[in-house]
Amino acid sequence: MELAPDSLERLIPDELARDDITGHETLRLHLERYEFAARHVRGGRVLDMACGVGYGSRLLFDRAAEATTVLGVDISDSALEYARTHYAREGVSYRSADAMGFEDPEGFDLIVSLETIEHLPDPPSFVARLPKLLRAGGVLVASVPTTPSVDLNPHHTHDFTEASFRRLFEPLGLAEFDALRQVQPVSIGSILTRREARLGDLRRNLPLWYLRHPGALLRRVSATLHHGFANHYVTLALRRASQERLR
């Protein structure tokens, strides 16, 4: 993805317009997730998978005294160029790689993967890769939306509930020990009018799309009845108990 500051899928803190309410609220939620992750650093090497423009990688390094290095990985060269210009420092570096192909023989004490899994075509395969990159006793911090998002956001490929998200980790030898839940109110007026530039990314011809995807419409109706007009998110912290790296 090219570096577009008004895209749903690209947050550039220094370039958020003052009236970009959705962008500022989304950034606040992202920063809360990174702060949550930073509290769980218990070793030196940290991986920020799908780091975007890199502000979260820098936050992890600055907040976590035990972090000796933070590596941000992303597939977007333009995002990484911005990250290296604005957020790199000694101990914080950035690397271009696909999330499904990234390898590192040294392993990591903390892996952070925030708002990534819902974008991927095969979430179970991606999640199964992450423990193999963790050192013994290492921690994985991962987040997803837990209310429907595929219907509105064409960049997302999977909807999750808290239960379905947790099921991804059940066979992987990871034990959940902390969780962060977040709520983001939704302005129906802003969505319908698309008056914020960032909302121009929202899916077009939604009624027709619902006709072709009736299950998604049912999920949207159910979530709205249960949660109202709000997006919900969960961030999980899970620990590897094994004394050996997985193969």
C-alpha positions in Angstrom: 0.0 0.0 0.0 1.3 3.4 -0.9 1.7 6.1 1.8 -1.8 7.7 1.8 -2.4 9.6 5.1 -6.2 9.7 4.5 -6.6 6.0 4.0 -8.4 3.8 6.5 -5.3 1.6 6.5 -2.6 4.1 7.0 -2.1 6.2 10.1 0.6 8.9 10.0 0.3 10.8 13.3 2.2 14.0 12.1 -0.1 14.3 9.0 -3.5 13.8 10.6 -5.8 16.7 9.8 -7.2 18.6 12.8 -10.8 17.7 11.7 -10.0 14.0 11.1 -12.1 12.8 14.0 -11.9 9.1 13.0 -8.2 9.3 12.4 -7.4 10.8 15.8 -9.7 8.3 17.6 -8.1 5.4 15.7 -4.6 6.7 16.6 -5.6 6.9 20.2 -6.7 3.3 20.2 -3.5 2.2 18.4 -1.3 4.0 20.9 -3.3 2.3 23.8 -2.5 -1.1 22.3 1.2 -0.3 22.0 1.3 1.0 25.6 -0.4 -2.3 26.6 2.2 -4.3 24.7 5.1 -2.3 26.1 4.0 -3.3 29.6 4.7 -6.9 28.8 8.3 -6.6 27.5 10.4 -9.0 29.6 13.3 -9.4 27.4 15.5 -7.7 24.9 14.3 -8.4 21.3 11.0 -7.1 20.2 9.2 -7.6 16.8 6.5 -5.2 15.5 4.9 -7.1 12.7 3.1 -5.0 10.1 4.5 -1.8 11.7 3.2 0.7 9.2 5.0 4.0 9.4 6.8 2.9 12.6 5.5 5.1 15.4 4.5 2.1 17.4 7.9 0.4 17.1 9.5 3.6 18.5 6.9 3.7 21.3 7.7 0.2 22.3 11.4 1.0 22.5 10.9 4.2 24.4 8.4 2.8 26.9 10.0 -0.6 27.7 13.2 -0.3 29.6 14.0 -4.0 29.0 13.8 -3.7 25.2 17.3 -3.7 23.7 16.2 -3.8 20.1 12.9 -3.3 18.3 12.5 -4.4 14.7 9.5 -3.1 12.7 8.5 -5.2 9.7 6.2 -4.1 6.9 5.5 -4.9 3.3 5.2 -1.3 2.2 8.4 0.3 1.1 6.9 3.8 1.3 5.8 3.3 4.9 9.2 2.0 5.9 10.9 4.9 4.2 8.8 7.2 6.4 9.5 5.1 9.5 13.3 5.2 8.9 13.1 9.0 8.4 10.9 9.8 11.4 11.2 7.1 14.0 14.4 5.1 13.7 17.1 5.5 16.3 19.8 3.3 17.8 18.0 0.2 18.8 15.0 0.7 16.5 15.2 -0.6 12.9 12.9 -1.5 10.1 12.9 -4.3 7.5 10.8 -5.0 4.4 9.2 -8.4 4.4 5.8 -10.1 3.9 4.2 -11.2 7.1 3.8 -14.8 5.7 7.4 -15.1 4.7 9.3 -13.3 7.5 12.0 -15.4 9.2 14.5 -14.6 11.9 16.8 -17.3 13.4 17.4 -15.4 16.7 13.8 -15.3 17.8 12.1 -12.6 19.8 11.1 -12.0 23.4 8.0 -10.1 22.4 6.1 -10.1 19.2 3.4 -7.5 18.5 0.9 -7.9 15.7 -1.8 -5.2 16.0 -4.8 -5.0 13.5 -3.0 -7.2 11.1 -4.7 -10.6 11.2 -8.1 -9.5 9.8 -6.4 -8.4 6.6 -4.8 -11.7 5.7 -6.3 -14.4 3.5 -5.3 -17.2 5.9 -5.3 -16.0 9.5 -4.7 -19.5 11.1 -1.5 -20.0 9.0 -0.2 -16.6 9.9 -0.9 -17.0 13.6 0.7 -20.5 13.6 3.9 -18.9 12.4 4.2 -16.5 15.3 5.1 -18.9 18.1 7.9 -20.2 16.0 9.5 -16.8 16.2 9.2 -16.6 20.0 11.9 -17.4 22.4 11.1 -19.7 25.3 8.9 -17.7 27.7 8.2 -15.1 25.0 5.0 -13.1 24.7 2.7 -12.5 21.8 0.5 -9.4 21.8 -2.2 -9.4 19.0 -5.4 -7.5 18.3 -8.4 -7.6 16.0 -11.8 -5.9 15.7 -14.4 -8.1 17.4 -17.4 -6.4 15.7 -18.0 -6.8 12.0 -15.7 -4.8 9.7 -15.5 -6.7 6.4 -18.8 -5.2 5.2 -17.6 -1.6 5.6 -13.8 -1.9 5.1 -12.8 -3.6 1.8 -9.3 -4.0 3.1 -10.5 -6.6 5.7 -11.0 -10.2 4.7 -12.2 -11.8 8.0 -14.6 -10.9 10.9 -13.8 -12.1 14.4 -15.6 -12.3 17.7 -13.5 -12.6 20.9 -14.3 -16.3 21.0 -13.3 -17.0 17.3 -10.1 -14.9 17.8 -9.1 -16.9 20.9 -9.7 -20.2 19.1 -6.8 -19.3 16.7 -4.4 -19.7 19.5 -5.8 -22.8 21.3 -3.6 -25.3 19.4 -0.4 -23.3 19.6 0.8 -23.8 23.2 0.2 -20.2 24.2 -1.5 -19.2 27.4 -3.5 -16.0 27.6 -2.6 -13.9 30.7 -3.9 -10.4 29.9 -6.4 -8.6 27.6 -7.3 -5.1 26.6 -10.8 -4.3 25.4 -11.6 -1.1 23.5 -14.7 0.6 22.2 -14.8 3.2 19.4 -18.2 5.0 18.9 -19.3 5.2 15.3 -20.9 8.3 13.7 -23.5 7.1 11.3 -23.8 10.6 9.8 -20.1 10.6 9.0 -20.3 7.2 7.4 -23.3 8.0 5.3 -22.0 11.3 4.1 -18.3 10.3 4.0 -17.5 13.8 5.0 -14.1 12.8 6.5 -11.5 12.1 3.8 -10.5 8.9 5.6 -14.0 7.5 5.2 -13.7 7.6 1.4 -12.2 4.2 1.6 -15.4 2.6 2.9 -17.0 0.0 0.7 -19.2 1.3 -2.2 -22.7 0.0 -3.1 -23.1 -1.6 0.3 -26.8 -2.7 -0.3 -25.8 -4.7 -3.3 -22.8 -6.1 -1.5 -25.2 -7.2 1.4 -27.4 -8.9 -1.2 -24.4 -11.0 -2.3 -23.2 -11.6 1.3 -26.3 -12.1 3.4 -24.3 -13.7 6.2 -22.4 -10.4 6.6 -25.7 -8.5 6.9 -26.8 -10.8 9.6 -23.6 -10.3 11.5 -23.9 -6.6 11.2 -27.5 -6.6 12.4 -26.7 -8.9 15.3 -23.6 -6.8 16.4 -25.6 -3.5 16.2 -28.4 -4.9 18.3 -25.8 -6.2 20.8 -23.3 -3.3 20.8 -25.1 -0.4 19.3 -23.2 1.9 16.8 -19.7 1.1 18.0 -16.6 -0.8 17.0 -15.2 -3.2 19.6 -11.6 -4.5 19.7 -9.6 -6.9 21.8 -5.9 -7.2 22.3 -4.6 -10.4 23.9 -1.3 -11.1 25.6 -0.2 -14.7 25.4 2.9 -16.4 26.7 4.9 -19.4 25.4 5.7 -21.8 28.3 7.9 -24.2 26.4 11.6 -24.1 27.0 12.5 -24.7 23.4 11.8 -22.8 20.2 9.0 -24.4 18.1 9.9 -25.8 14.8 
